[in-house]
């Protein structure tokens, strides 16, 4: 029952989406074509230009130290959890997460 109308509605939805996207592009950039809009986008900076691996490691070490201290203090407040193990766990977790994710954009600017 629903399978007979599915192809027709999918085609109509794709046509409507394409039409709406063209209208949005025309509204946002009058007088500019799609090719010009794509070429006007800034090039993505690679990791070497934004500080490289050294900036990533420095951010990871700093994050690990700060959050390790916070974890140590939090361990002082929690019963049945040692402050040392909480601090080491927080420092290792923050270091690993920051090393994988890298510094945020605001950090390098």
N, C-alpha and C positions, 0 to 999 in steps of 0.2 A: 504494500500500500504506500509506504513512504518512499520506497526505492524508486518509484517512477518519477517523482518530482525532484529527487535529490540532484540529479545532473543539471536540471534547468535552474534550480535555485542556487547551486554552486556557481554556475556561469554568471548569473545575474549579480551575485555577491562579489565575485571577482571584478566584474565590469564596474560596479558601484565603487568598490574600493579603489580601483585604478583611477576612476574619474575624480573621486574625492582627493586622492593624493596629488593629482595634477592641479586641482583647484587650490590646494594648500600651498603647493610649490609656487604657483603663479601669484598667490596673495603675498607670500613671504618674500619673494624676490621678483618684483615686476621688472621686466626687461632683461632678465637673465635666464638663460636656458639651463637645463639640467646638467649639461657638461660643464658650464661655467660654475655652477654651484658646487659641483664635486671638486673642481680644481681650486676653488677658493678656500676649501677647508685646510686648516694648518696641518702640516705634516707631523706625524706622531714622533716624539723624541725617543730615541733609543736609550737603553740603560746607561751606556757609556757617556752620553751627553748630559745626563741628569745626575751625575755623581758616581756612576758605575757601581761596582761591587763594594768598593770601600765605603761609600755612603750607606749602602744597604746593611753592611756589617756593623758600622758605627751606630746606626739607628737600632739595630737588633740588640747590640750590647747595652745601649742606653735604656731601651725598653725593658730588657731583662733585669737590669740593676734597679730601676724604679719600681717595677712591679714585684720584684723579689723582695724589696724592702717592705712594700705594702702587704705582701703575703706573709712575711715574717711577723709584722705587727698584727695582722689578722689571726695568725696562729696563736699569738699570745692571748687573744680574746676567746678562742674556741676551746671548749673542753674536749679532751680525748684526742687532740691533734697537736703534735709537736710544732713549735714555732719554726724550728729549723727545717723540718720536712715541708711545711707549708711554704716557706720562703724559697726553698730550692725548687719546689714544684712550680711555683708561680714564675720564678726567674727562667726556668727551662722552657715553660710553656710560652711565655712572652717572647723569649729569644727565638724560638722556633717559628712562632706565628709571624713575628716581624721580619725574620729572615726570608720567609716564603713570600709574604705579601709585599715587602719593601716599604720604604717611607711614603707617607702621603704627599700629595702635591704641595700642601701648604708648608711642609717641613723643609723643602728644598728652595722655596722662594724667599 
